[in-house]
Amino acid sequence: MASINKVEVGQTLYKTYREKMGRTTMSTTRVSEITITEVNVEEGFIRYKSRFSYTSKMSANTLRLWRVSKPVLISTFTGSQRLATKAEIKKMREEGKIK
């Protein structure tokens, strides 16, 4: 989780969100990369740039929902993706699939 005191300009954070898979009831997890362009600790906000948007302003409360390290996604048999559990990440690291 990110904190306004720890983020720096130019740092890349990751936002995860759920969305529907087309016109079905199934949902999947998506990950967006966000680049920090300005940090204002005194007023409690940051400015960031997403891949598909212009520079936006966000409060420190929303910043804590973003991740510093890239999340690991697991594909299911239906084609959707979900976040990996701590046990699955540990097993992948032991097998050398992720760093």
C-alpha positions as CSV (number, residue, x, y, z in Angstrom):
1,M,0.0,0.0,0.0
2,A,1.2,3.5,-0.8
3,S,1.6,6.4,1.5
4,I,1.8,10.1,0.6
5,N,5.0,10.4,2.7
6,K,6.7,7.5,0.8
7,V,5.8,8.2,-2.8
8,E,8.1,10.2,-5.1
9,V,7.7,12.0,-8.4
10,G,8.2,9.6,-11.3
11,Q,7.3,6.5,-9.2
12,T,5.0,3.9,-10.8
13,L,2.1,2.6,-8.7
14,Y,-0.5,0.0,-9.6
15,K,-4.3,0.3,-9.4
16,T,-6.4,-2.9,-9.4
17,Y,-10.1,-2.9,-10.3
18,R,-12.8,-5.4,-11.3
19,E,-14.7,-5.2,-14.5
20,K,-17.2,-7.3,-16.4
21,M,-16.1,-9.6,-19.2
22,G,-18.2,-8.2,-22.1
23,R,-21.9,-8.7,-21.9
24,T,-21.7,-11.5,-19.3
25,T,-22.1,-11.8,-15.5
26,M,-18.5,-12.9,-15.1
27,S,-15.9,-10.4,-13.9
28,T,-12.1,-10.2,-14.1
29,T,-9.4,-8.2,-12.4
30,R,-7.5,-5.5,-14.3
31,V,-4.3,-3.7,-13.4
32,S,-3.5,-0.1,-14.4
33,E,-0.1,1.6,-14.2
34,I,-0.1,5.1,-12.7
35,T,2.9,7.5,-12.7
36,I,3.2,10.1,-10.0
37,T,3.8,13.6,-11.4
38,E,3.4,15.8,-8.3
39,V,3.3,15.2,-4.5
40,N,2.0,17.9,-2.2
41,V,2.3,16.6,1.4
42,E,1.1,19.8,3.1
43,E,-2.2,19.9,1.3
44,G,-2.6,16.1,1.1
45,F,-2.9,15.4,-2.6
46,I,-1.0,14.0,-5.5
47,R,-1.2,14.5,-9.3
48,Y,-0.8,11.4,-11.4
49,K,-0.9,10.3,-15.0
50,S,-2.5,7.1,-16.1
51,R,-1.9,5.4,-19.4
52,F,-5.1,6.6,-21.0
53,S,-5.9,9.8,-19.2
54,Y,-4.6,13.3,-18.7
55,T,-3.0,14.4,-15.4
56,S,-5.5,14.0,-12.5
57,K,-5.6,15.1,-8.9
58,M,-6.2,12.6,-6.1
59,S,-6.4,12.8,-2.3
60,A,-4.1,10.9,0.1
61,N,-7.0,8.6,1.2
62,T,-7.3,7.2,-2.3
63,L,-3.6,6.8,-2.6
64,R,-3.5,4.2,0.1
65,L,-5.6,1.8,-2.1
66,W,-2.9,1.7,-4.8
67,R,0.0,-0.8,-4.7
68,V,3.7,-0.1,-4.8
69,S,4.7,-3.5,-6.3
70,K,3.0,-5.0,-9.3
71,P,0.3,-7.5,-8.3
72,V,0.4,-11.1,-9.5
73,L,-2.7,-12.3,-11.4
74,I,-3.9,-15.9,-11.8
75,S,-5.9,-16.9,-14.8
76,T,-8.9,-19.2,-14.2
77,F,-10.4,-21.8,-16.5
78,T,-13.1,-19.3,-17.7
79,G,-10.5,-16.8,-18.9
80,S,-10.9,-14.3,-16.1
81,Q,-8.1,-13.2,-13.8
82,R,-7.9,-12.9,-10.0
83,L,-5.3,-11.7,-7.5
84,A,-2.9,-14.4,-6.3
85,T,-3.0,-15.3,-2.6
86,K,0.1,-15.0,-0.4
87,A,0.6,-18.8,-0.5
88,E,0.4,-18.9,-4.3
89,I,3.0,-16.0,-4.5
90,K,5.3,-17.8,-2.1
91,K,5.0,-21.1,-4.2
92,M,5.8,-19.2,-7.4
93,R,8.9,-17.6,-5.9
94,E,10.2,-21.0,-4.8
95,E,9.6,-22.4,-8.3
96,G,11.4,-19.3,-9.8
97,K,8.4,-18.1,-11.8
98,I,8.5,-14.7,-10.3
99,K,11.1,-12.6,-8.5
